[in-house]
Amino acid sequence: MFAHAVMRALRKNKTLRYGVPMLVSALLIVGGSVGLREFSQIRYDAVKIKKIKDSTFDDWKNIRGPRPWEDPDLLQGQNPEIRSTKTT
């Protein structure tokens, strides 16, 4: 008997009857927009990778990035006098 009364009260509640489906549909629209943006970005990133694969790397040089405690100018070869000394 109690379950029947609760179900009847829920059916009469206008917020649950009209508001919740409206919120769900709004969330689906916003979520779909975000998802579509992400999938579109994957397509553009794949095109960039394809162009990188096709390029030649004959003049490529490997340069190590600086660690947090190192001076970035040292590793890029901009100051060769200081590069010979050990950094602390």
ZAVO-524912 format. One record per atom (N, C-alpha, C): residue number from 1; residue in three letters; atom name; x, y, z. Coordinates in Angstrom, 2 decimals. Each point is the difference from the previous one (the first is absolute). Example, Ala and Ser with C-alpha at 12.3 -4.5 7.8 and 13.67 -1.06 7.14 Angstrom:
<nodes>
+------+------+------+---------+---------+---------+
! resi ! resn ! name !       X !       Y !       Z !
+------+------+------+---------+---------+---------+
!    1 !  ALA !    N !   13.19 !   -5.69 !    7.80 !
!    1 !  ALA !   CA !   -0.89 !    1.19 !    0.00 !
!    1 !  ALA !    C !    0.90 !    1.20 !    0.00 !
!    2 !  SER !    N !   -0.35 !    1.05 !   -0.72 !
!    2 !  SER !   CA !    0.82 !    1.19 !    0.06 !
!    2 !  SER !    C !   -0.77 !    1.09 !    0.73 !
+------+------+------+---------+---------+---------+
</nodes>
This chain:
<nodes>
+------+------+------+---------+---------+---------+
! resi ! resn ! name !       X !       Y !       Z !
+------+------+------+---------+---------+---------+
!    1 !  MET !    N !    0.82 !   -1.20 !    0.00 !
!    1 !  MET !   CA !   -0.82 !    1.20 !    0.00 !
!    1 !  MET !    C !    0.86 !    1.26 !    0.00 !
!    2 !  PHE !    N !    1.10 !   -0.07 !    0.76 !
!    2 !  PHE !   CA !    0.89 !    1.16 !    0.09 !
!    2 !  PHE !    C !    0.65 !    0.30 !   -1.36 !
!    3 !  ALA !    N !    0.44 !   -1.03 !   -0.72 !
!    3 !  ALA !   CA !    0.62 !    0.19 !   -1.30 !
!    3 !  ALA !    C !   -0.98 !    0.62 !   -1.00 !
!    4 !  HIS !    N !   -1.25 !   -0.42 !    0.09 !
!    4 !  HIS !   CA !   -1.01 !    0.55 !   -0.90 !
!    4 !  HIS !    C !   -0.20 !    1.49 !    0.25 !
!    5 !  ALA !    N !    0.01 !    0.41 !    1.27 !
!    5 !  ALA !   CA !   -0.17 !    1.41 !    0.35 !
!    5 !  ALA !    C !    1.20 !    0.83 !   -0.45 !
!    6 !  VAL !    N !    1.17 !   -0.57 !    0.12 !
!    6 !  VAL !   CA !    1.20 !    0.71 !   -0.42 !
!    6 !  VAL !    C !    0.01 !    0.18 !   -1.52 !
!    7 !  MET !    N !   -0.34 !   -1.02 !   -0.72 !
!    7 !  MET !   CA !   -0.04 !    0.09 !   -1.46 !
!    7 !  MET !    C !   -1.04 !    1.02 !   -0.47 !
!    8 !  ARG !    N !   -1.11 !    0.07 !    0.67 !
!    8 !  ARG !   CA !   -1.04 !    0.96 !   -0.36 !
!    8 !  ARG !    C !    0.51 !    1.42 !    0.27 !
!    9 !  ALA !    N !    0.70 !    0.19 !    1.12 !
!    9 !  ALA !   CA !    0.54 !    1.32 !    0.32 !
!    9 !  ALA !    C !    1.07 !    0.42 !   -1.01 !
!   10 !  LEU !    N !    0.82 !   -0.97 !   -0.44 !
!   10 !  LEU !   CA !    1.03 !    0.33 !   -0.98 !
!   10 !  LEU !    C !   -0.59 !    0.35 !   -1.36 !
!   11 !  ARG !    N !   -1.08 !   -0.64 !   -0.37 !
!   11 !  ARG !   CA !   -0.65 !    0.30 !   -1.27 !
!   11 !  ARG !    C !   -0.64 !    1.39 !    0.01 !
!   12 !  LYS !    N !   -0.45 !    0.46 !    1.16 !
!   12 !  LYS !   CA !   -0.62 !    1.32 !    0.09 !
!   12 !  LYS !    C !    1.02 !    1.12 !    0.10 !
!   13 !  ASN !    N !    1.23 !   -0.32 !    0.38 !
!   13 !  ASN !   CA !    1.03 !    1.01 !    0.17 !
!   13 !  ASN !    C !    0.42 !    0.54 !   -1.37 !
!   14 !  LYS !    N !   -0.25 !    1.29 !   -0.25 !
!   14 !  LYS !   CA !    0.29 !    0.59 !   -1.31 !
!   14 !  LYS !    C !    1.50 !    0.15 !   -0.24 !
!   15 !  THR !    N !    0.76 !    0.18 !    1.05 !
!   15 !  THR !   CA !    1.45 !    0.14 !   -0.16 !
!   15 !  THR !    C !    0.59 !   -1.30 !   -0.53 !
!   16 !  LEU !    N !   -0.38 !   -1.10 !    0.58 !
!   16 !  LEU !   CA !    0.51 !   -1.28 !   -0.46 !
!   16 !  LEU !    C !   -0.56 !   -0.37 !   -1.36 !
!   17 !  ARG !    N !   -1.21 !    0.41 !   -0.26 !
!   17 !  ARG !   CA !   -0.65 !   -0.39 !   -1.26 !
!   17 !  ARG !    C !    0.51 !    0.80 !   -1.19 !
!   18 !  TYR !    N !    0.28 !    1.29 !    0.19 !
!   18 !  TYR !   CA !    0.41 !    0.85 !   -1.12 !
!   18 !  TYR !    C !    1.44 !    0.52 !    0.12 !
!   19 !  GLY !    N !    0.43 !    0.25 !    1.20 !
!   19 !  GLY !   CA !    1.33 !    0.60 !    0.21 !
!   19 !  GLY !    C !    1.15 !   -0.96 !   -0.21 !
!   20 !  VAL !    N !   -0.12 !   -1.20 !    0.52 !
!   20 !  VAL !   CA !    1.09 !   -0.96 !   -0.12 !
!   20 !  VAL !    C !    0.25 !   -0.40 !   -1.46 !
!   21 !  PRO !    N !   -1.02 !   -0.31 !   -0.79 !
!   21 !  PRO !   CA !    0.28 !   -0.28 !   -1.42 !
!   21 !  PRO !    C !    0.62 !    1.18 !   -0.74 !
!   22 !  MET !    N !   -0.38 !    1.22 !    0.38 !
!   22 !  MET !   CA !    0.57 !    1.18 !   -0.64 !
!   22 !  MET !    C !    1.48 !    0.12 !    0.35 !
!   23 !  LEU !    N !    0.37 !   -0.25 !    1.25 !
!   23 !  LEU !   CA !    1.40 !    0.05 !    0.40 !
!   23 !  LEU !    C !    0.81 !   -1.10 !   -0.69 !
!   24 !  VAL !    N !   -0.58 !   -1.17 !   -0.12 !
!   24 !  VAL !   CA !    0.70 !   -1.10 !   -0.66 !
!   24 !  VAL !    C !    0.25 !    0.34 !   -1.46 !
!   25 !  SER !    N !   -0.99 !    0.56 !   -0.67 !
!   25 !  SER !   CA !    0.19 !    0.35 !   -1.41 !
!   25 !  SER !    C !    1.02 !    1.13 !   -0.15 !
!   26 !  ALA !    N !    0.02 !    0.95 !    0.92 !
!   26 !  ALA !   CA !    1.00 !    1.08 !   -0.06 !
!   26 !  ALA !    C !    1.40 !   -0.57 !    0.21 !
!   27 !  LEU !    N !    0.14 !   -0.94 !    0.92 !
!   27 !  LEU !   CA !    1.31 !   -0.62 !    0.22 !
!   27 !  LEU !    C !    0.46 !   -0.79 !   -1.21 !
!   28 !  LEU !    N !   -0.92 !   -0.66 !   -0.68 !
!   28 !  LEU !   CA !    0.36 !   -0.75 !   -1.21 !
!   28 !  LEU !    C !    0.45 !    0.94 !   -1.11 !
!   29 !  ILE !    N !   -0.65 !    1.14 !   -0.12 !
!   29 !  ILE !   CA !    0.38 !    0.96 !   -1.04 !
!   29 !  ILE !    C !    1.39 !    0.56 !    0.27 !
!   30 !  VAL !    N !    0.25 !    0.41 !    1.24 !
!   30 !  VAL !   CA !    1.31 !    0.55 !    0.36 !
!   30 !  VAL !    C !    1.07 !   -1.08 !   -0.10 !
!   31 !  GLY !    N !   -0.30 !   -1.19 !    0.49 !
!   31 !  GLY !   CA !    0.97 !   -1.10 !   -0.09 !
!   31 !  GLY !    C !    0.31 !   -0.39 !   -1.42 !
!   32 !  GLY !    N !   -1.00 !    0.01 !   -0.86 !
!   32 !  GLY !   CA !    0.22 !   -0.30 !   -1.41 !
!   32 !  GLY !    C !    0.87 !    1.03 !   -0.68 !
!   33 !  SER !    N !   -0.18 !    1.25 !    0.38 !
!   33 !  SER !   CA !    0.82 !    1.06 !   -0.57 !
!   33 !  SER !    C !    1.46 !   -0.16 !    0.40 !
!   34 !  VAL !    N !    0.23 !   -0.31 !    1.27 !
!   34 !  VAL !   CA !    1.38 !   -0.20 !    0.48 !
!   34 !  VAL !    C !    0.62 !   -1.23 !   -0.66 !
!   35 !  GLY !    N !   -0.77 !   -1.07 !   -0.10 !
!   35 !  GLY !   CA !    0.51 !   -1.21 !   -0.63 !
!   35 !  GLY !    C !    0.32 !    0.21 !   -1.47 !
!   36 !  LEU !    N !   -0.85 !    0.73 !   -0.71 !
!   36 !  LEU !   CA !    0.24 !    0.27 !   -1.41 !
!   36 !  LEU !    C !    1.27 !    0.84 !   -0.19 !
!   37 !  ARG !    N !    0.21 !    0.94 !    0.90 !
!   37 !  ARG !   CA !    1.21 !    0.82 !   -0.08 !
!   37 !  ARG !    C !    1.25 !   -0.86 !    0.17 !
!   38 !  GLU !    N !   -0.03 !   -0.93 !    0.96 !
!   38 !  GLU !   CA !    1.15 !   -0.86 !    0.24 !
!   38 !  GLU !    C !    0.28 !   -0.91 !   -1.19 !
!   39 !  PHE !    N !   -1.04 !   -0.59 !   -0.59 !
!   39 !  PHE !   CA !    0.20 !   -0.87 !   -1.15 !
!   39 !  PHE !    C !    0.48 !    0.78 !   -1.22 !
!   40 !  SER !    N !   -0.47 !    1.22 !   -0.16 !
!   40 !  SER !   CA !    0.50 !    0.83 !   -1.10 !
!   40 !  SER !    C !    1.47 !    0.34 !    0.20 !
!   41 !  GLN !    N !    0.40 !    0.25 !    1.22 !
!   41 !  GLN !   CA !    1.40 !    0.32 !    0.29 !
!   41 !  GLN !    C !    0.90 !   -1.19 !   -0.31 !
!   42 !  ILE !    N !   -0.47 !   -1.21 !    0.24 !
!   42 !  ILE !   CA !    0.78 !   -1.20 !   -0.32 !
!   42 !  ILE !    C !    0.27 !   -0.06 !   -1.50 !
!   43 !  ARG !    N !   -0.99 !    0.35 !   -0.79 !
!   43 !  ARG !   CA !    0.18 !   -0.02 !   -1.45 !
!   43 !  ARG !    C !    1.08 !    0.98 !   -0.44 !
!   44 !  TYR !    N !   -0.01 !    1.21 !    0.55 !
!   44 !  TYR !   CA !    1.00 !    0.98 !   -0.38 !
!   44 !  TYR !    C !    1.38 !   -0.38 !    0.50 !
!   45 !  ASP !    N !    0.09 !   -0.61 !    1.18 !
!   45 !  ASP !   CA !    1.29 !   -0.45 !    0.51 !
!   45 !  ASP !    C !    0.58 !   -1.11 !   -0.86 !
!   46 !  ALA !    N !   -0.85 !   -0.89 !   -0.51 !
!   46 !  ALA !   CA !    0.46 !   -1.09 !   -0.85 !
!   46 !  ALA !    C !    0.59 !    0.54 !   -1.31 !
!   47 !  VAL !    N !   -0.57 !    1.06 !   -0.53 !
!   47 !  VAL !   CA !    0.52 !    0.61 !   -1.22 !
!   47 !  VAL !    C !    1.38 !    0.60 !    0.26 !
!   48 !  LYS !    N !    0.20 !    0.61 !    1.16 !
!   48 !  LYS !   CA !    1.31 !    0.57 !    0.35 !
!   48 !  LYS !    C !    1.05 !   -1.10 !    0.09 !
!   49 !  ILE !    N !   -0.35 !   -1.13 !    0.62 !
!   49 !  ILE !   CA !    0.95 !   -1.09 !    0.15 !
!   49 !  ILE !    C !    0.37 !   -0.56 !   -1.36 !
!   50 !  LYS !    N !   -0.96 !   -0.09 !   -0.91 !
!   50 !  LYS !   CA !    0.27 !   -0.52 !   -1.33 !
!   50 !  LYS !    C !    1.00 !    0.90 !   -0.73 !
!   51 !  LYS !    N !   -0.15 !    1.32 !    0.16 !
!   51 !  LYS !   CA !    0.94 !    0.92 !   -0.65 !
!   51 !  LYS !    C !    1.38 !   -0.13 !    0.61 !
!   52 !  ILE !    N !    0.10 !   -0.25 !    1.29 !
!   52 !  ILE !   CA !    1.29 !   -0.16 !    0.66 !
!   52 !  ILE !    C !    0.67 !   -1.28 !   -0.49 !
!   53 !  LYS !    N !   -0.76 !   -1.07 !   -0.21 !
!   53 !  LYS !   CA !    0.56 !   -1.26 !   -0.48 !
!   53 !  LYS !    C !    0.61 !    0.17 !   -1.39 !
!   54 !  ASP !    N !   -0.62 !    0.78 !   -0.83 !
!   54 !  ASP !   CA !    0.46 !    0.17 !   -1.38 !
!   54 !  ASP !    C !    1.25 !    0.88 !   -0.11 !
!   55 !  SER !    N !    0.29 !    0.80 !    1.00 !
!   55 !  SER !   CA !    1.14 !    0.91 !   -0.09 !
!   55 !  SER !    C !    1.31 !   -0.75 !    0.22 !
!   56 !  THR !    N !    1.09 !    0.57 !   -0.52 !
!   56 !  THR !   CA !    1.31 !   -0.62 !    0.14 !
!   56 !  THR !    C !    0.71 !    0.59 !    1.20 !
!   57 !  PHE !    N !    0.81 !   -0.81 !    0.63 !
!   57 !  PHE !   CA !    0.71 !    0.43 !    1.20 !
!   57 !  PHE !    C !    1.51 !   -0.11 !   -0.22 !
!   58 !  ASP !    N !    0.47 !    0.42 !   -1.15 !
!   58 !  ASP !   CA !    1.43 !   -0.08 !   -0.27 !
!   58 !  ASP !    C !    0.79 !    0.98 !    0.85 !
!   59 !  ASP !    N !   -0.55 !    1.17 !    0.24 !
!   59 !  ASP !   CA !    0.73 !    1.01 !    0.77 !
!   59 !  ASP !    C !   -0.49 !    0.07 !    1.44 !
!   60 !  TRP !    N !   -0.57 !   -1.08 !    0.50 !
!   60 !  TRP !   CA !   -0.56 !   -0.04 !    1.34 !
!   60 !  TRP !    C !    1.10 !   -0.09 !    1.04 !
!   61 !  LYS !    N !   -0.16 !    0.70 !    1.12 !
!   61 !  LYS !   CA !    0.97 !   -0.03 !    1.08 !
!   61 !  LYS !    C !   -0.75 !   -0.20 !    1.31 !
!   62 !  ASN !    N !    0.46 !   -0.95 !    0.79 !
!   62 !  ASN !   CA !   -0.64 !   -0.30 !    1.27 !
!   62 !  ASN !    C !    0.53 !    0.95 !    1.06 !
!   63 !  ILE !    N !   -0.88 !    0.79 !    0.59 !
!   63 !  ILE !   CA !    0.38 !    0.94 !    1.04 !
!   63 !  ILE !    C !   -0.80 !   -0.35 !    1.25 !
!   64 !  ARG !    N !    0.72 !   -0.30 !    1.07 !
!   64 !  ARG !   CA !   -0.66 !   -0.35 !    1.25 !
!   64 !  ARG !    C !   -0.53 !    1.26 !    0.67 !
!   65 !  GLY !    N !   -1.21 !   -0.08 !    0.51 !
!   65 !  GLY !   CA !   -0.59 !    1.12 !    0.72 !
!   65 !  GLY !    C !    0.60 !    0.14 !    1.38 !
!   66 !  PRO !    N !   -0.08 !    1.19 !    0.58 !
!   66 !  PRO !   CA !    0.61 !    0.21 !    1.30 !
!   66 !  PRO !    C !   -0.80 !   -0.65 !    1.12 !
!   67 !  ARG !    N !    0.70 !   -0.44 !    1.01 !
!   67 !  ARG !   CA !   -0.65 !   -0.48 !    1.21 !
!   67 !  ARG !    C !   -0.36 !    1.23 !    0.83 !
!   68 !  PRO !    N !   -0.90 !   -0.15 !    0.99 !
!   68 !  PRO !   CA !   -0.44 !    1.17 !    0.76 !
!   68 !  PRO !    C !    1.14 !    0.76 !    0.69 !
!   69 !  TRP !    N !    1.07 !   -0.67 !    0.37 !
!   69 !  TRP !   CA !    1.08 !    0.66 !    0.72 !
!   69 !  TRP !    C !    1.11 !    0.49 !   -0.94 !
!   70 !  GLU !    N !   -0.13 !   -0.21 !   -1.29 !
!   70 !  GLU !   CA !    1.02 !    0.40 !   -0.96 !
!   70 !  GLU !    C !   -0.40 !    1.28 !   -0.72 !
!   71 !  ASP !    N !    1.01 !    0.70 !   -0.48 !
!   71 !  ASP !   CA !   -0.22 !    1.22 !   -0.77 !
!   71 !  ASP !    C !   -0.32 !   -0.36 !   -1.44 !
!   72 !  PRO !    N !   -1.13 !    0.46 !   -0.56 !
!   72 !  PRO !   CA !   -0.36 !   -0.38 !   -1.37 !
!   72 !  PRO !    C !    1.00 !    0.48 !   -1.04 !
!   73 !  ASP !    N !    0.66 !    1.14 !    0.23 !
!   73 !  ASP !   CA !    0.96 !    0.53 !   -0.97 !
!   73 !  ASP !    C !    1.23 !   -0.89 !   -0.10 !
!   74 !  LEU !    N !    0.31 !   -0.69 !    1.08 !
!   74 !  LEU !   CA !    1.16 !   -0.88 !    0.00 !
!   74 !  LEU !    C !   -0.17 !   -1.14 !   -1.00 !
!   75 !  LEU !    N !   -1.14 !   -0.64 !    0.03 !
!   75 !  LEU !   CA !   -0.21 !   -1.19 !   -0.80 !
!   75 !  LEU !    C !   -0.24 !    0.30 !   -1.46 !
!   76 !  GLN !    N !   -0.44 !    1.18 !   -0.33 !
!   76 !  GLN !   CA !   -0.28 !    0.33 !   -1.39 !
!   76 !  GLN !    C !    1.26 !    0.42 !   -0.75 !
!   77 !  GLY !    N !    1.15 !    0.04 !    0.68 !
!   77 !  GLY !   CA !    1.25 !    0.33 !   -0.67 !
!   77 !  GLY !    C !    0.19 !    1.48 !   -0.21 !
!   78 !  GLN !    N !   -0.73 !    0.83 !    0.72 !
!   78 !  GLN !   CA !    0.13 !    1.43 !   -0.20 !
!   78 !  GLN !    C !    1.18 !    0.57 !    0.78 !
!   79 !  ASN !    N !    0.45 !   -0.71 !    1.01 !
!   79 !  ASN !   CA !    1.11 !    0.49 !    0.80 !
!   79 !  ASN !    C !    0.99 !   -1.15 !    0.22 !
!   80 !  PRO !    N !    0.88 !   -0.30 !   -0.97 !
!   80 !  PRO !   CA !    0.85 !   -1.18 !    0.10 !
!   80 !  PRO !    C !    1.07 !    0.08 !    1.08 !
!   81 !  GLU !    N !    0.37 !    1.21 !    0.44 !
!   81 !  GLU !   CA !    1.01 !    0.11 !    1.05 !
!   81 !  GLU !    C !   -0.49 !   -0.55 !    1.32 !
!   82 !  ILE !    N !   -1.27 !    0.29 !    0.31 !
!   82 !  ILE !   CA !   -0.56 !   -0.44 !    1.26 !
!   82 !  ILE !    C !   -0.39 !   -1.47 !   -0.09 !
!   83 !  ARG !    N !   -0.27 !   -0.50 !   -1.20 !
!   83 !  ARG !   CA !   -0.45 !   -1.37 !   -0.18 !
!   83 !  ARG !    C !    1.05 !   -1.01 !    0.46 !
!   84 !  SER !    N !    1.28 !    0.37 !   -0.10 !
!   84 !  SER !   CA !    1.05 !   -0.92 !    0.40 !
!   84 !  SER !    C !    0.07 !   -0.17 !    1.52 !
!   85 !  THR !    N !   -0.52 !    0.95 !    0.76 !
!   85 !  THR !   CA !    0.01 !   -0.12 !    1.46 !
!   85 !  THR !    C !   -1.22 !   -0.78 !    0.45 !
!   86 !  LYS !    N !    0.14 !   -0.64 !    1.14 !
!   86 !  LYS !   CA !   -1.11 !   -0.83 !    0.52 !
!   86 !  LYS !    C !   -1.00 !    0.90 !    0.70 !
!   87 !  THR !    N !   -1.29 !   -0.21 !   -0.28 !
!   87 !  THR !   CA !   -1.06 !    0.76 !    0.67 !
!   87 !  THR !    C !   -0.37 !   -0.69 !    1.28 !
!   88 !  THR !    N !   -0.38 !    0.79 !    0.99 !
!   88 !  THR !   CA !   -0.42 !   -0.58 !    1.29 !
!   88 !  THR !    C !   -1.43 !    0.25 !    0.24 !
+------+------+------+---------+---------+---------+
</nodes>
